[in-house]
Amino acid sequence: MAPAPAAVALITLGVDDLPRATRFYEAIGFRKSVSQSRDSVSFFRAGGVVLGLFDRRALAEDAGLPDGGRGGFGGITLARNLPSREAVDAAFSRALEAGARPLQAPREVFWGGYCGYVADPDGHPLELAWNPFFPLRDDGTIDLPM
């Protein structure tokens, strides 16, 4: 049997308040799966992966890790690539209106693109970016050349 392809299928964020986190991600354009979400977890289509929201303490316990709580940088960011600088500006404003905290205002960046960062209501950093080197498909996923 051939090995399964290397693919990230699901990204789960630990959150302190599931209803609040769910409302935030819906407000910035993610569509919740009603059939798969439960009172304890929300699932969203996120391009080629699924984004899950789950109680932070329960997620830490499930992974066998201590819950460090909210605060410092956890070593990961989510990125939403957009088709233009203007789309980045609009997404940044929409995220702030939905309850995000600004981290870095959209700006030209050293690698040749344009991006800004917000923190979702649980402090997870979300990059909003236009990258001229990563063409986007119609569904918003990156057409990554091999």
N, CA, C and O atoms as a MOPAC input file, in Angstrom:
PM7 MOZYME 1SCF
protein

 N      0.83500 1    -1.17000 1     0.00000 1
 C      0.00000 1     0.00000 1     0.00000 1
 C      0.89000 1     1.24700 1     0.00000 1
 O      1.85500 1     1.32600 1     0.76100 1
 N      0.56500 1     2.20600 1    -0.84500 1
 C      1.32700 1     3.45300 1    -0.92500 1
 C      1.04200 1     4.31000 1     0.30700 1
 O     -0.07500 1     4.30600 1     0.82300 1
 N      2.04900 1     5.04400 1     0.77700 1
 C      1.80900 1     5.91600 1     1.93200 1
 C      0.82500 1     7.02700 1     1.55500 1
 O      0.75000 1     7.44600 1     0.40000 1
 N      0.08500 1     7.48600 1     2.54200 1
 C     -0.84500 1     8.59600 1     2.33400 1
 C     -0.05000 1     9.85400 1     1.99200 1
 O      1.05300 1    10.04200 1     2.50500 1
 N     -0.59200 1    10.71400 1     1.13700 1
 C      0.11600 1    11.95400 1     0.81200 1
 C      0.22900 1    12.84700 1     2.04500 1
 O     -0.64700 1    12.84700 1     2.90900 1
 N      1.31100 1    13.59800 1     2.11000 1
 C      1.48400 1    14.55400 1     3.20600 1
 C      0.51600 1    15.70800 1     2.97700 1
 O      0.62300 1    16.42800 1     1.98400 1
 N     -0.41300 1    15.87900 1     3.88600 1
 C     -1.41100 1    16.94000 1     3.75400 1
 C     -1.91000 1    17.33500 1     5.13100 1
 O     -2.12100 1    16.48000 1     5.99200 1
 N     -2.09700 1    18.61900 1     5.33700 1
 C     -2.74800 1    19.09800 1     6.54600 1
 C     -4.23400 1    19.13700 1     6.23300 1
 O     -4.66000 1    19.84100 1     5.31700 1
 N     -5.01900 1    18.39100 1     6.98400 1
 C     -6.44600 1    18.30800 1     6.72800 1
 C     -7.25900 1    19.19800 1     7.66600 1
 O     -8.32200 1    19.69400 1     7.29400 1
 N     -6.74900 1    19.39800 1     8.89300 1
 C     -7.51700 1    20.11200 1     9.90900 1
 C     -6.56500 1    20.91000 1    10.78500 1
 O     -5.53900 1    20.39500 1    11.23000 1
 N     -6.90300 1    22.15000 1    11.02500 1
 C     -6.18600 1    23.00700 1    11.97300 1
 C     -7.18700 1    23.35300 1    13.06000 1
 O     -8.25800 1    23.89000 1    12.77400 1
 N     -6.84100 1    23.04500 1    14.31900 1
 C     -7.74100 1    23.32400 1    15.43000 1
 C     -7.13600 1    24.39600 1    16.32100 1
 O     -5.97900 1    24.30000 1    16.73000 1
 N     -7.92200 1    25.40700 1    16.61200 1
 C     -7.51100 1    26.46900 1    17.52300 1
 C     -8.19700 1    26.27000 1    18.85900 1
 O     -9.40800 1    26.05600 1    18.92000 1
 N     -7.41400 1    26.34000 1    19.93900 1
 C     -7.98600 1    26.30400 1    21.27500 1
 C     -8.51600 1    27.68100 1    21.62800 1
 O     -7.79800 1    28.67400 1    21.51100 1
 N     -9.77200 1    27.74700 1    22.06200 1
 C    -10.41500 1    29.03000 1    22.34700 1
 C    -10.98800 1    29.02600 1    23.75700 1
 O    -11.29400 1    27.96900 1    24.30900 1
 N    -11.13200 1    30.21300 1    24.33300 1
 C    -11.68600 1    30.34900 1    25.67700 1
 C    -13.20500 1    30.42300 1    25.67500 1
 O    -13.83900 1    30.03300 1    26.65500 1
 N    -13.80000 1    30.91500 1    24.59500 1
 C    -15.24500 1    31.10300 1    24.51000 1
 C    -15.67700 1    30.69300 1    23.10900 1
 O    -15.57600 1    31.47800 1    22.16600 1
 N    -16.16000 1    29.45900 1    22.97600 1
 C    -16.48800 1    28.90800 1    21.65700 1
 C    -17.54400 1    29.72900 1    20.91700 1
 O    -17.34400 1    30.01800 1    19.73700 1
 N    -18.65500 1    30.11800 1    21.54200 1
 C    -19.63000 1    30.91500 1    20.79000 1
 C    -19.05000 1    32.23600 1    20.26500 1
 O    -19.33000 1    32.63400 1    19.13500 1
 N    -18.23700 1    32.91400 1    21.09400 1
 C    -17.61800 1    34.17000 1    20.66700 1
 C    -16.67100 1    33.92700 1    19.50200 1
 O    -16.70300 1    34.66400 1    18.51700 1
 N    -15.83000 1    32.90500 1    19.59900 1
 C    -14.87700 1    32.59700 1    18.53300 1
 C    -15.61800 1    32.22200 1    17.25100 1
 O    -15.21900 1    32.63000 1    16.16000 1
 N    -16.68600 1    31.45400 1    17.37900 1
 C    -17.47800 1    31.05600 1    16.21000 1
 C    -18.06200 1    32.29000 1    15.52500 1
 O    -17.99300 1    32.41300 1    14.30200 1
 N    -18.63400 1    33.19600 1    16.30400 1
 C    -19.19900 1    34.43800 1    15.72800 1
 C    -18.12500 1    35.23800 1    15.01200 1
 O    -18.37800 1    35.79100 1    13.94200 1
 N    -16.92100 1    35.30800 1    15.58900 1
 C    -15.83700 1    36.06800 1    14.95700 1
 C    -15.49800 1    35.48800 1    13.59500 1
 O    -15.45800 1    36.22300 1    12.60900 1
 N    -15.25400 1    34.18500 1    13.51900 1
 C    -14.85600 1    33.58700 1    12.24100 1
 C    -15.98000 1    33.65600 1    11.21000 1
 O    -15.71400 1    33.78100 1    10.01500 1
 N    -17.22500 1    33.57500 1    11.65800 1
 C    -18.33800 1    33.77000 1    10.72300 1
 C    -18.36500 1    35.21200 1    10.22400 1
 O    -18.61900 1    35.45400 1     9.04400 1
 N    -18.10600 1    36.16300 1    11.10500 1
 C    -18.14800 1    37.58300 1    10.73600 1
 C    -17.06000 1    37.96400 1     9.73800 1
 O    -17.22200 1    38.92200 1     8.98200 1
 N    -15.94800 1    37.22000 1     9.72700 1
 C    -14.89100 1    37.55700 1     8.75700 1
 C    -14.98100 1    36.69900 1     7.50000 1
 O    -14.07200 1    36.71000 1     6.67000 1
 N    -16.08100 1    35.95300 1     7.36000 1
 C    -16.35000 1    35.28800 1     6.10000 1
 C    -16.25200 1    33.78200 1     6.04900 1
 O    -16.50600 1    33.19600 1     4.99700 1
 N    -15.89500 1    33.12900 1     7.14300 1
 C    -15.83400 1    31.66800 1     7.14100 1
 C    -17.23900 1    31.09900 1     7.31100 1
 O    -18.05400 1    31.65800 1     8.04500 1
 N    -17.52000 1    29.99600 1     6.63800 1
 C    -18.82900 1    29.35400 1     6.71500 1
 C    -18.74600 1    28.10800 1     7.58400 1
 O    -17.98200 1    27.18600 1     7.30000 1
 N    -19.54400 1    28.09500 1     8.64600 1
 C    -19.54800 1    26.97400 1     9.58600 1
 C    -20.30400 1    25.79400 1     8.99500 1
 O    -21.34400 1    25.96900 1     8.36000 1
 N    -19.78000 1    24.59900 1     9.20600 1
 C    -20.47600 1    23.37000 1     8.84200 1
 C    -21.49800 1    23.07800 1     9.92900 1
 O    -21.13600 1    22.69200 1    11.04000 1
 N    -22.76400 1    23.26100 1     9.61500 1
 C    -23.82800 1    23.00700 1    10.58700 1
 C    -23.92300 1    21.51400 1    10.88300 1
 O    -24.16700 1    21.12200 1    12.02300 1
 N    -23.73100 1    20.68600 1     9.86800 1
 C    -23.90000 1    19.24600 1    10.06400 1
 C    -22.79400 1    18.62000 1    10.91000 1
 O    -23.03900 1    17.61300 1    11.57500 1
 N    -21.59300 1    19.17900 1    10.90500 1
 C    -20.47700 1    18.57800 1    11.64000 1
 C    -20.15100 1    19.28900 1    12.95100 1
 O    -19.51900 1    18.69600 1    13.82600 1
 N    -20.56500 1    20.53400 1    13.10400 1
 C    -20.28100 1    21.27200 1    14.33500 1
 C    -21.21000 1    20.80400 1    15.44900 1
 O    -22.31900 1    20.33200 1    15.19600 1
 N    -20.74200 1    20.94200 1    16.67900 1
 C    -21.49300 1    20.55000 1    17.87100 1
 C    -21.40900 1    21.68700 1    18.88700 1
 O    -20.77400 1    22.71100 1    18.63400 1
 N    -22.05900 1    21.49700 1    20.04100 1
 C    -21.96500 1    22.50900 1    21.10100 1
 C    -20.52100 1    22.69200 1    21.55900 1
 O    -20.15800 1    23.76500 1    22.04200 1
 N    -19.69600 1    21.65800 1    21.41400 1
 C    -18.32800 1    21.69100 1    21.92900 1
 C    -17.27300 1    21.99700 1    20.86500 1
 O    -16.10100 1    22.15800 1    21.20500 1
 N    -17.65400 1    22.08100 1    19.59200 1
 C    -16.67400 1    22.29400 1    18.52600 1
 C    -17.35800 1    22.92100 1    17.31600 1
 O    -18.49500 1    22.58500 1    16.98800 1
 N    -16.65400 1    23.83100 1    16.66100 1
 C    -17.13300 1    24.42300 1    15.40600 1
 C    -16.13200 1    24.10400 1    14.31200 1
 O    -14.92200 1    24.19900 1    14.51900 1
 N    -16.64500 1    23.72300 1    13.13600 1
 C    -15.80500 1    23.43000 1    11.97700 1
 C    -16.17700 1    24.36400 1    10.82700 1
 O    -17.35300 1    24.63400 1    10.57900 1
 N    -15.14200 1    24.85200 1    10.12900 1
 C    -15.32100 1    25.76900 1     9.00800 1
 C    -14.53900 1    25.27000 1     7.80000 1
 O    -13.44200 1    24.73200 1     7.94800 1
 N    -15.09100 1    25.44500 1     6.62300 1
 C    -14.30600 1    25.22900 1     5.40700 1
 C    -13.28900 1    26.35200 1     5.33100 1
 O    -13.61500 1    27.52000 1     5.54300 1
 N    -12.05600 1    25.98700 1     5.02700 1
 C    -10.97300 1    26.97700 1     4.96400 1
 C    -10.06700 1    26.62500 1     3.78700 1
 O     -8.89200 1    26.30700 1     3.96900 1
 N    -10.62300 1    26.68700 1     2.58600 1
 C     -9.85200 1    26.29600 1     1.40700 1
 C     -9.65800 1    24.79700 1     1.41200 1
 O    -10.62300 1    24.03900 1     1.51100 1
 N     -8.42000 1    24.36900 1     1.30800 1
 C     -8.11800 1    22.94200 1     1.25800 1
 C     -8.02600 1    22.26500 1     2.60500 1
 O     -7.76100 1    21.06400 1     2.66700 1
 N     -8.23700 1    22.99600 1     3.68500 1
 C     -8.21600 1    22.42300 1     5.02800 1
 C     -9.50600 1    22.79200 1     5.75200 1
 O    -10.29500 1    23.60500 1     5.27200 1
 N     -9.70000 1    22.18700 1     6.89800 1
 C    -10.81900 1    22.52400 1     7.77100 1
 C    -10.24600 1    23.25000 1     8.98200 1
 O     -9.22400 1    22.84100 1     9.53300 1
 N    -10.90500 1    24.32100 1     9.38800 1
 C    -10.53500 1    25.05300 1    10.59600 1
 C    -11.49400 1    24.63600 1    11.69900 1
 O    -12.71000 1    24.74300 1    11.54600 1
 N    -10.94200 1    24.16000 1    12.81300 1
 C    -11.75500 1    23.77100 1    13.95800 1
 C    -11.51900 1    24.71500 1    15.12400 1
 O    -10.41500 1    25.22900 1    15.30400 1
 N    -12.55800 1    24.94000 1    15.91300 1
 C    -12.47400 1    25.72000 1    17.14700 1
 C    -12.92500 1    24.81000 1    18.27500 1
 O    -13.98600 1    24.19200 1    18.19600 1
 N    -12.10800 1    24.72800 1    19.33600 1
 C    -12.36000 1    23.79100 1    20.42900 1
 C    -11.87700 1    24.42200 1    21.72500 1
 O    -10.96900 1    25.25300 1    21.70600 1
 N    -12.46300 1    24.04400 1    22.83500 1
 C    -12.05900 1    24.58900 1    24.12700 1
 C    -10.55600 1    24.43600 1    24.34100 1
 O    -10.00400 1    23.34900 1    24.17100 1
 N     -9.90900 1    25.51800 1    24.71200 1
 C     -8.44700 1    25.55200 1    24.86000 1
 C     -7.94200 1    24.51200 1    25.86300 1
 O     -6.99700 1    23.78000 1    25.56900 1
 N     -8.55100 1    24.44200 1    27.02500 1
 C     -8.08900 1    23.50700 1    28.06900 1
 C     -8.28500 1    22.05900 1    27.62000 1
 O     -7.42000 1    21.21200 1    27.84000 1
 N     -9.42400 1    21.78500 1    26.99300 1
 C     -9.69400 1    20.42400 1    26.52600 1
 C     -8.73600 1    20.03100 1    25.41200 1
 O     -8.31300 1    18.87800 1    25.33600 1
 N     -8.39000 1    20.97500 1    24.55200 1
 C     -7.45200 1    20.69100 1    23.46800 1
 C     -6.06500 1    20.39400 1    24.03000 1
 O     -5.39700 1    19.46400 1    23.57700 1
 N     -5.63000 1    21.17600 1    25.01000 1
 C     -4.32700 1    20.92300 1    25.64200 1
 C     -4.31300 1    19.54000 1    26.29200 1
 O     -3.34400 1    18.79500 1    26.15400 1
 N     -5.38100 1    19.20500 1    26.99400 1
 C     -5.47000 1    17.88800 1    27.63700 1
 C     -5.43000 1    16.77200 1    26.59500 1
 O     -4.74300 1    15.76800 1    26.78400 1
 N     -6.16100 1    16.94600 1    25.49900 1
 C     -6.19600 1    15.94300 1    24.43600 1
 C     -4.80100 1    15.70700 1    23.85500 1
 O     -4.45200 1    14.58100 1    23.50100 1
 N     -4.00300 1    16.77900 1    23.75900 1
 C     -2.65000 1    16.66900 1    23.20900 1
 C     -1.63000 1    16.23600 1    24.25900 1
 O     -0.47000 1    15.99100 1    23.92500 1
 N     -2.04300 1    16.14000 1    25.51600 1
 C     -1.11900 1    15.75100 1    26.57800 1
 C     -0.15400 1    16.85500 1    26.94300 1
 O      0.98400 1    16.59000 1    27.33300 1
 N     -0.60600 1    18.10900 1    26.81800 1
 C      0.24100 1    19.26500 1    27.10900 1
 C     -0.38900 1    20.12200 1    28.19100 1
 O     -1.61200 1    20.13600 1    28.33700 1
 N      0.43800 1    20.84300 1    28.95800 1
 C     -0.14200 1    21.79500 1    29.90900 1
 C     -0.73500 1    22.97300 1    29.14200 1
 O     -0.21000 1    23.37500 1    28.10400 1
 N     -1.82900 1    23.52300 1    29.66000 1
 C     -2.43300 1    24.70400 1    29.03300 1
 C     -1.67600 1    25.92800 1    29.50700 1
 O     -1.74600 1    26.29500 1    30.68000 1
 N     -0.94700 1    26.56300 1    28.59000 1
 C     -0.18700 1    27.75500 1    28.91900 1
 C     -1.04000 1    29.00700 1    28.97200 1
 O     -0.54400 1    30.07400 1    29.33300 1
 N     -2.31900 1    28.90100 1    28.61900 1
 C     -3.20200 1    30.06500 1    28.64400 1
 C     -2.90900 1    31.01000 1    27.50100 1
 O     -2.01200 1    30.78500 1    26.68900 1
 N     -3.67800 1    32.05800 1    27.46100 1
 C     -3.50300 1    33.07400 1    26.42200 1
 C     -2.26800 1    33.89700 1    26.73600 1
 O     -1.81100 1    33.96200 1    27.87800 1
 N     -1.75000 1    34.51100 1    25.71500 1
 C     -0.63300 1    35.39600 1    25.97900 1
 C      0.37900 1    35.37900 1    24.87700 1
 O      0.08000 1    35.73900 1    23.73800 1
 N      1.56800 1    34.96500 1    25.20600 1
 C      2.70000 1    35.04300 1    24.29300 1
 C      2.51600 1    34.30600 1    22.98500 1
 O      1.56600 1    33.54500 1    22.80200 1
 N      3.42100 1    34.54200 1    22.10500 1
 C      3.38900 1    33.94700 1    20.77800 1
 C      3.55800 1    32.44700 1    20.87700 1
 O      4.48200 1    31.96600 1    21.53200 1
 N      2.67200 1    31.70100 1    20.23100 1
 C      2.69500 1    30.25000 1    20.28900 1
 C      3.46800 1    29.59500 1    19.17300 1
 O      3.49500 1    28.36800 1    19.08100 1
 N      4.11200 1    30.39700 1    18.30300 1
 C      4.94600 1    29.83300 1    17.25200 1
 C      4.20700 1    29.49000 1    15.97800 1
 O      4.75300 1    28.78300 1    15.13200 1
 N      2.97300 1    29.97100 1    15.81000 1
 C      2.21600 1    29.67700 1    14.60300 1
 C      1.29800 1    30.85700 1    14.27400 1
 O      0.78400 1    31.52800 1    15.16900 1
 N      1.10800 1    31.09000 1    13.00500 1
 C      0.11100 1    32.04900 1    12.55200 1
 C     -0.74200 1    31.38400 1    11.48100 1
 O     -0.28900 1    30.46600 1    10.79800 1
 N     -1.95300 1    31.84100 1    11.34000 1
 C     -2.79200 1    31.46400 1    10.21000 1
 C     -2.65500 1    32.57200 1     9.18000 1
 O     -2.48700 1    33.73600 1     9.54300 1
 N     -2.72400 1    32.23200 1     7.91800 1
 C     -2.62900 1    33.25100 1     6.87800 1
 C     -3.80700 1    33.12000 1     5.92600 1
 O     -4.16400 1    32.02000 1     5.50500 1
 N     -4.39000 1    34.22900 1     5.60100 1
 C     -5.42900 1    34.28800 1     4.58100 1
 C     -4.87300 1    35.13600 1     3.44900 1
 O     -4.69300 1    36.34500 1     3.59600 1
 N     -4.60200 1    34.49000 1     2.31400 1
 C     -4.09700 1    35.22300 1     1.16400 1
 C     -5.26800 1    35.79100 1     0.38400 1
 O     -6.30700 1    35.14700 1     0.23500 1
 N     -5.08700 1    36.99100 1    -0.10600 1
 C     -6.14600 1    37.72500 1    -0.78800 1
 C     -5.64700 1    38.20500 1    -2.14300 1
 O     -4.43900 1    38.26200 1    -2.37400 1
 N     -6.57600 1    38.55400 1    -3.05100 1
 C     -6.18000 1    38.83200 1    -4.43100 1
 C     -5.55400 1    40.20000 1    -4.69700 1
 O     -5.06400 1    40.43200 1    -5.80100 1
 N     -5.55400 1    41.11800 1    -3.71700 1
 C     -5.01900 1    42.45900 1    -3.97600 1
 C     -4.70900 1    43.16900 1    -2.66900 1
 O     -5.12000 1    42.73200 1    -1.59400 1
 N     -3.97800 1    44.27000 1    -2.77900 1
 C     -3.71800 1    45.11400 1    -1.60700 1
 C     -5.03700 1    45.64300 1    -1.03400 1
 O     -5.23300 1    45.68200 1     0.18100 1
 N     -5.93400 1    46.04900 1    -1.93600 1
 C     -7.22100 1    46.60000 1    -1.50800 1
 C     -8.03600 1    45.55500 1    -0.73800 1
 O     -8.71300 1    45.87900 1     0.23700 1
 N     -7.96000 1    44.30800 1    -1.18500 1
 C     -8.67000 1    43.23600 1    -0.48900 1
 C     -8.07600 1    43.00900 1     0.89900 1
 O     -8.80700 1    42.68300 1     1.83500 1
 N     -6.76600 1    43.17500 1     1.04400 1
 C     -6.13000 1    43.06600 1     2.36200 1
 C     -6.66000 1    44.17200 1     3.27200 1
 O     -7.04100 1    43.91000 1     4.41300 1
 N     -6.68500 1    45.40000 1     2.77100 1
 C     -7.18200 1    46.52400 1     3.57300 1
 C     -8.63200 1    46.27800 1     4.01000 1
 O     -8.98200 1    46.52000 1     5.16500 1
 N     -9.47000 1    45.79700 1     3.08900 1
 C    -10.87800 1    45.54300 1     3.40300 1
 C    -11.00800 1    44.42600 1     4.43700 1
 O    -11.80700 1    44.53800 1     5.36700 1
 N    -10.23000 1    43.34600 1     4.28800 1
 C    -10.28600 1    42.22600 1     5.23100 1
 C     -9.78800 1    42.65800 1     6.61300 1
 O    -10.32300 1    42.21900 1     7.63000 1
 N     -8.77700 1    43.50900 1     6.64900 1
 C     -8.24100 1    44.01700 1     7.91100 1
 C     -9.33100 1    44.81500 1     8.64100 1
 O     -9.55600 1    44.61000 1     9.83300 1
 N     -9.99700 1    45.71300 1     7.93100 1
 C    -11.07300 1    46.51400 1     8.52800 1
 C    -12.21700 1    45.62400 1     9.01000 1
 O    -12.75000 1    45.82900 1    10.10100 1
 N    -12.58900 1    44.64600 1     8.20300 1
 C    -13.67900 1    43.73200 1     8.56500 1
 C    -13.31900 1    42.95300 1     9.83300 1
 O    -14.16500 1    42.76800 1    10.70800 1
 N    -12.08400 1    42.50400 1     9.93200 1
 C    -11.65200 1    41.76200 1    11.12100 1
 C    -11.72200 1    42.64200 1    12.36900 1
 O    -12.15700 1    42.18200 1    13.42400 1
 N    -11.29900 1    43.90100 1    12.25800 1
 C    -11.37400 1    44.80500 1    13.40700 1
 C    -12.82100 1    45.03200 1    13.81900 1
 O    -13.13200 1    45.04900 1    15.01000 1
 N    -13.70000 1    45.20600 1    12.85100 1
 C    -15.12500 1    45.39000 1    13.14700 1
 C    -15.70700 1    44.15400 1    13.82800 1
 O    -16.63400 1    44.27000 1    14.63000 1
 N    -15.17500 1    42.98100 1    13.51700 1
 C    -15.67000 1    41.72500 1    14.09000 1
 C    -15.08300 1    41.44000 1    15.46900 1
 O    -15.48200 1    40.47100 1    16.11400 1
 N    -14.14600 1    42.26100 1    15.93300 1
 C    -13.59500 1    42.07400 1    17.26800 1
 C    -12.12800 1    41.71200 1    17.33400 1
 O    -11.61700 1    41.42300 1    18.41600 1
 N    -11.43400 1    41.72000 1    16.20200 1
 C    -10.00200 1    41.43100 1    16.21700 1
 C     -9.23300 1    42.61000 1    16.81900 1
 O     -9.71200 1    43.74400 1    16.84800 1
 N     -8.04300 1    42.30700 1    17.29100 1
 C     -7.12400 1    43.32900 1    17.80500 1
 C     -6.02900 1    43.52300 1    16.75800 1
 O     -5.44100 1    42.54200 1    16.30300 1
 N     -5.74400 1    44.76300 1    16.36800 1
 C     -4.68600 1    44.96800 1    15.37400 1
 C     -3.31100 1    44.64200 1    15.95400 1
 O     -3.00000 1    45.02500 1    17.08200 1
 N     -2.49000 1    43.93300 1    15.17800 1
 C     -1.10800 1    43.65100 1    15.56400 1
 C     -0.14100 1    44.44600 1    14.69900 1
 O      0.76700 1    45.09900 1    15.21300 1
 N     -0.33800 1    44.38800 1    13.38100 1
 C      0.47500 1    45.14500 1    12.41500 1
 C     -0.47200 1    45.64800 1    11.33000 1
 O     -1.15800 1    44.85100 1    10.69000 1
 N     -0.51500 1    46.94200 1    11.11900 1
 C     -1.35900 1    47.49600 1    10.05200 1
 C     -0.84100 1    47.00700 1     8.70000 1
 O      0.35800 1    46.76900 1     8.55400 1
 N     -1.72000 1    46.85500 1     7.71200 1
 C     -1.25500 1    46.43500 1     6.38200 1
 C     -0.18600 1    47.38200 1     5.85100 1
 O     -0.27900 1    48.60200 1     5.98400 1
 N      0.84700 1    46.76600 1     5.23500 1
 C      1.99000 1    47.54400 1     4.74700 1
 C      2.73800 1    46.72900 1     3.70700 1
 O      2.57600 1    45.51200 1     3.62000 1
 N      3.56000 1    47.41300 1     2.91900 1
 C      4.47400 1    46.73900 1     1.99900 1
 C      5.50400 1    46.00600 1     2.85100 1
 O      5.98700 1    46.54900 1     3.84500 1
 N      5.84500 1    44.77000 1     2.46700 1
 C      6.77700 1    43.97800 1     3.26900 1
 C      8.00200 1    43.57400 1     2.45800 1
 O      7.98800 1    43.61300 1     1.22700 1
 N      9.05600 1    43.18900 1     3.16100 1
 C     10.37000 1    42.94800 1     2.57100 1
 C     10.36100 1    41.89900 1     1.46700 1
 O     11.20600 1    41.95800 1     0.57400 1
 N      9.43800 1    40.94200 1     1.49400 1
 C      9.45300 1    39.85600 1     0.51700 1
 C      8.69100 1    40.21400 1    -0.76800 1
 O      8.55100 1    39.38100 1    -1.66400 1
 N      8.20200 1    41.45500 1    -0.84800 1
 C      7.57900 1    41.91400 1    -2.08500 1
 C      6.07100 1    41.91400 1    -2.09500 1
 O      5.46200 1    42.20800 1    -3.12400 1
 N      5.45400 1    41.59100 1    -0.97800 1
 C      4.00100 1    41.57400 1    -0.90200 1
 C      3.47800 1    42.68500 1    -0.01800 1
 O      4.15600 1    43.68200 1     0.23000 1
 N      2.26000 1    42.49100 1     0.45100 1
 C      1.55500 1    43.47900 1     1.25800 1
 C      0.75600 1    42.69800 1     2.29400 1
 O     -0.03400 1    41.82500 1     1.93300 1
 N      0.95100 1    42.99900 1     3.57800 1
 C      0.21900 1    42.23600 1     4.58400 1
 C      0.06700 1    43.00500 1     5.88000 1
 O      0.77800 1    43.97500 1     6.14500 1
 N     -0.87600 1    42.54600 1     6.67200 1
 C     -1.09900 1    43.04000 1     8.01600 1
 C     -1.47500 1    41.86400 1     8.90000 1
 O     -1.79300 1    40.78400 1     8.40300 1
 N     -1.43900 1    42.07100 1    10.20000 1
 C     -1.77900 1    41.02500 1    11.16000 1
 C     -2.82100 1    41.53800 1    12.14700 1
 O     -2.77700 1    42.68300 1    12.59700 1
 N     -3.76200 1    40.65000 1    12.46700 1
 C     -4.70500 1    40.88800 1    13.55200 1
 C     -4.64200 1    39.67700 1    14.47900 1
 O     -4.17700 1    38.60300 1    14.09800 1
 N     -5.12100 1    39.87900 1    15.70200 1
 C     -5.28700 1    38.76300 1    16.63400 1
 C     -6.78300 1    38.51700 1    16.78500 1
 O     -7.55400 1    39.45000 1    17.00700 1
 N     -7.18600 1    37.26100 1    16.66400 1
 C     -8.59900 1    36.93800 1    16.86400 1
 C     -8.92800 1    37.14100 1    18.34600 1
 O     -8.02200 1    37.43000 1    19.12800 1
 N    -10.18600 1    37.00100 1    18.75500 1
 C    -10.53100 1    37.26900 1    20.15800 1
 C     -9.79900 1    36.40400 1    21.17800 1
 O     -9.77700 1    36.74700 1    22.36000 1
 N     -9.19700 1    35.29100 1    20.75300 1
 C     -8.41700 1    34.45700 1    21.66400 1
 C     -6.91400 1    34.70400 1    21.54900 1
 O     -6.11700 1    34.01600 1    22.18700 1
 N     -6.53200 1    35.68500 1    20.73600 1
 C     -5.12700 1    36.04300 1    20.61000 1
 C     -4.37100 1    35.32600 1    19.51700 1
 O     -3.16900 1    35.54600 1    19.36900 1
 N     -5.03800 1    34.46100 1    18.72900 1
 C     -4.36900 1    33.76600 1    17.63700 1
 C     -4.06700 1    34.75700 1    16.51300 1
 O     -4.97700 1    35.43200 1    16.03100 1
 N     -2.79500 1    34.85500 1    16.08300 1
 C     -2.46700 1    35.79800 1    15.01400 1
 C     -2.95700 1    35.30300 1    13.65500 1
 O     -2.79500 1    34.13400 1    13.30400 1
 N     -3.55300 1    36.21200 1    12.91200 1
 C     -4.05800 1    35.94200 1    11.57800 1
 C     -3.42600 1    36.94000 1    10.62300 1
 O     -3.63300 1    38.14700 1    10.73900 1
 N     -2.65100 1    36.41900 1     9.67700 1
 C     -2.02700 1    37.27600 1     8.66200 1
 C     -3.00600 1    37.43000 1     7.50400 1
 O     -3.60000 1    36.45700 1     7.04100 1
 N     -3.16200 1    38.65900 1     7.04700 1
 C     -3.97700 1    38.96500 1     5.87700 1
 C     -2.99800 1    39.48400 1     4.83600 1
 O     -2.38100 1    40.53000 1     5.03500 1
 N     -2.84700 1    38.76100 1     3.72300 1
 C     -1.73400 1    39.05400 1     2.82300 1
 C     -2.12300 1    39.00700 1     1.35200 1
 O     -3.00600 1    38.25500 1     0.94200 1
 N     -1.44100 1    39.82900 1     0.58000 1
 C     -1.41600 1    39.72600 1    -0.87700 1
 C      0.02300 1    39.36300 1    -1.21900 1
 O      0.95900 1    40.07600 1    -0.85600 1
 N      0.18700 1    38.24300 1    -1.92300 1
 C      1.51000 1    37.76400 1    -2.29400 1
 C      1.55800 1    37.62300 1    -3.80800 1
 O      0.90500 1    36.73600 1    -4.35700 1
 N      2.31200 1    38.47500 1    -4.49800 1
 C      2.35200 1    38.41100 1    -5.95800 1
 C      2.99900 1    37.13400 1    -6.48600 1
 O      2.90100 1    36.84200 1    -7.67800 1
 N      3.65700 1    36.37200 1    -5.61900 1
 C      4.34200 1    35.15200 1    -6.03700 1
 C      3.48400 1    33.89600 1    -5.83900 1
 O      3.85900 1    32.81100 1    -6.28500 1
 N      2.34700 1    34.04100 1    -5.17800 1
 C      1.42300 1    32.93500 1    -4.92800 1
 C      0.09300 1    33.22800 1    -5.61300 1
 O     -0.78200 1    33.84300 1    -5.00300 1
 N     -0.08200 1    32.81000 1    -6.85300 1
 C     -1.37500 1    33.04300 1    -7.50200 1
 C     -2.47700 1    32.27500 1    -6.77400 1
 O     -2.26500 1    31.17400 1    -6.26500 1
 N     -3.65700 1    32.88900 1    -6.74200 1
 C     -4.79000 1    32.27500 1    -6.05800 1
 C     -5.73900 1    31.63500 1    -7.05700 1
 O     -5.97100 1    32.16000 1    -8.14600 1
 N     -6.27800 1    30.49800 1    -6.66700 1
 C     -7.34400 1    29.86300 1    -7.43600 1
 C     -8.65800 1    30.57200 1    -7.11000 1
 O     -8.71300 1    31.39600 1    -6.19600 1
 N     -9.69800 1    30.25500 1    -7.84800 1
 C    -11.00400 1    30.86400 1    -7.62500 1
 C    -11.54300 1    30.60300 1    -6.22700 1
 O    -12.30900 1    31.40800 1    -5.69700 1
 N    -11.14800 1    29.47500 1    -5.62100 1
 C    -11.65100 1    29.13200 1    -4.29200 1
 C    -10.81700 1    29.76700 1    -3.17300 1
 O    -11.06400 1    29.49800 1    -1.99700 1
 N     -9.83200 1    30.60600 1    -3.52200 1
 C     -9.02200 1    31.28900 1    -2.52000 1
 C     -7.80500 1    30.51200 1    -2.06500 1
 O     -7.03500 1    31.01400 1    -1.24500 1
 N     -7.60300 1    29.30800 1    -2.56600 1
 C     -6.41600 1    28.54800 1    -2.19700 1
 C     -5.24100 1    28.97200 1    -3.08300 1
 O     -5.42700 1    29.50300 1    -4.17700 1
 N     -4.04800 1    28.72600 1    -2.59000 1
 C     -2.82500 1    29.09500 1    -3.32100 1
 C     -2.52600 1    28.05600 1    -4.39100 1
 O     -2.58100 1    26.85200 1    -4.14300 1
 N     -2.21700 1    28.53500 1    -5.56200 1
 C     -1.76000 1    27.65200 1    -6.65200 1
 C     -0.23800 1    27.60800 1    -6.53500 1
 O      0.46800 1    28.37400 1    -7.19100 1
 N      0.25700 1    26.70100 1    -5.69100 1
 C      1.67100 1    26.63900 1    -5.36400 1
 C      2.41600 1    25.84700 1    -6.43800 1
 O      2.22100 1    24.63800 1    -6.56700 1
 N      3.26900 1    26.52700 1    -7.20800 1
 C      4.03400 1    25.80100 1    -8.23500 1
 C      4.99900 1    24.80900 1    -7.58400 1
 O      5.55000 1    25.07500 1    -6.51600 1
 N      5.19400 1    23.67100 1    -8.23700 1
 C      6.10700 1    22.65400 1    -7.72100 1
 C      7.42700 1    22.72800 1    -8.47000 1
 O      8.34100 1    21.95300 1    -8.18900 1

